[in-house]
Amino acid sequence: MATRINTSVRNACANAVTATADAGPGPAYVEIRTGAQPATPATAASGTLLGTLTCSDPSFGAASNGVISAAAITGDSSADATGTAGWYRLYDSTGAACVDGTVTAAGGGGDMIINSVSIVAGGTISITSWTITMPGA
């Protein structure tokens, strides 16, 4: 039998992600990187940094059914490097890592959907959809 978590608890957990990301004096930010996602957000970031995007403050809307959706995010208009996007890391404004997840283009099923996973240095990176879902529904 699988673990199941009450919706109100799932919402509290999801809202805690938002509170953590929004800690500090400014907005959270997200890095898009190549390669495989590390074991945990506490593990050093790996892969080539392709770009950095700035979140709104607050970074996510209120949780619904254990899911938070990103508020407006400022795209990176000049990507740092060329490569294939594989994962993201969300940081609070002080640089503390909060969440890692998968990145895909539309239809790819990633946690974060971006305009293209084929990033070219100097090109644009924009997020078209980003949700974080708590487990246990």
Residue pairs with C-beta under 8 A, 6 or more apart in sequence:
2 136
3 135
3 136
4 136
4 137
5 13
5 66
5 134
5 135
5 136
5 137
7 65
7 66
7 137
10 63
10 65
10 66
10 134
10 136
10 137
11 62
11 63
11 64
11 65
11 66
11 134
12 63
13 63
13 66
13 134
14 60
14 63
14 66
14 67
14 68
14 132
14 133
14 134
15 62
15 63
15 68
17 60
17 68
17 98
17 99
17 132
18 58
18 59
18 60
18 63
18 68
20 92
20 98
21 28
21 55
21 59
21 60
21 90
21 91
21 92
21 98
21 99
22 28
22 57
22 58
22 59
22 92
22 93
23 92
23 93
23 94
23 96
24 92
24 93
24 94
24 96
25 93
25 94
26 57
26 93
27 54
27 55
27 56
27 57
27 59
27 93
28 54
28 55
28 57
28 59
28 90
28 91
28 92
28 93
28 98
29 52
29 53
29 54
29 55
29 90
29 91
29 93
30 52
30 53
30 55
30 73
30 88
30 89
30 90
30 91
30 112
30 127
31 45
31 49
31 50
31 51
31 52
31 88
31 89
31 91
32 49
32 50
32 51
32 52
32 53
32 76
32 85
32 87
32 88
32 103
32 114
32 119
32 125
33 45
33 46
33 47
33 48
33 49
33 50
33 85
33 86
33 87
33 88
33 89
34 47
34 48
34 50
34 83
34 84
34 85
34 86
35 46
35 47
35 48
35 86
35 87
36 46
36 47
36 86
36 87
37 86
37 87
37 100
37 101
37 102
38 44
38 45
38 46
38 100
40 100
41 89
41 97
41 98
41 99
41 100
42 97
45 89
45 97
47 83
47 86
47 87
48 81
48 83
49 80
49 81
50 79
50 80
50 81
50 82
50 83
50 85
50 119
50 125
51 76
51 79
51 80
51 119
51 125
52 76
52 80
53 73
53 74
53 75
53 76
53 125
53 126
53 127
54 73
54 74
55 70
55 71
55 73
55 74
55 90
56 70
56 71
56 72
56 73
58 71
59 70
59 71
59 90
60 68
60 69
60 70
60 71
60 132
61 68
61 69
61 71
62 68
63 134
65 137
66 133
66 134
66 136
66 137
67 131
67 132
67 133
67 134
68 131
68 132
69 129
69 130
69 131
70 127
70 129
70 130
70 131
73 126
73 127
73 130
75 124
75 125
75 126
75 127
76 124
76 125
76 126
77 124
78 122
78 123
78 124
79 119
79 120
79 121
79 122
79 123
79 124
79 125
80 121
81 119
81 121
82 119
82 120
82 121
83 119
84 117
84 118
84 119
85 103
85 114
85 117
85 119
85 125
86 102
86 103
86 117
87 100
87 101
87 102
87 103
88 100
88 101
88 102
88 103
88 111
88 112
89 97
89 98
89 99
89 100
90 97
90 98
90 99
90 100
90 101
91 97
91 98
92 98
99 132
101 110
101 111
101 112
101 132
102 109
102 110
102 111
102 112
103 110
103 111
103 112
103 113
103 114
103 117
104 110
104 112
104 113
104 114
104 117
105 113
105 114
105 115
105 116
105 117
106 113
106 128
108 117
111 130
111 131
111 132
111 133
112 127
112 129
112 130
113 127
113 128
113 129
113 130
114 125
114 126
114 127
114 128
115 124
115 125
115 126
115 128
119 125
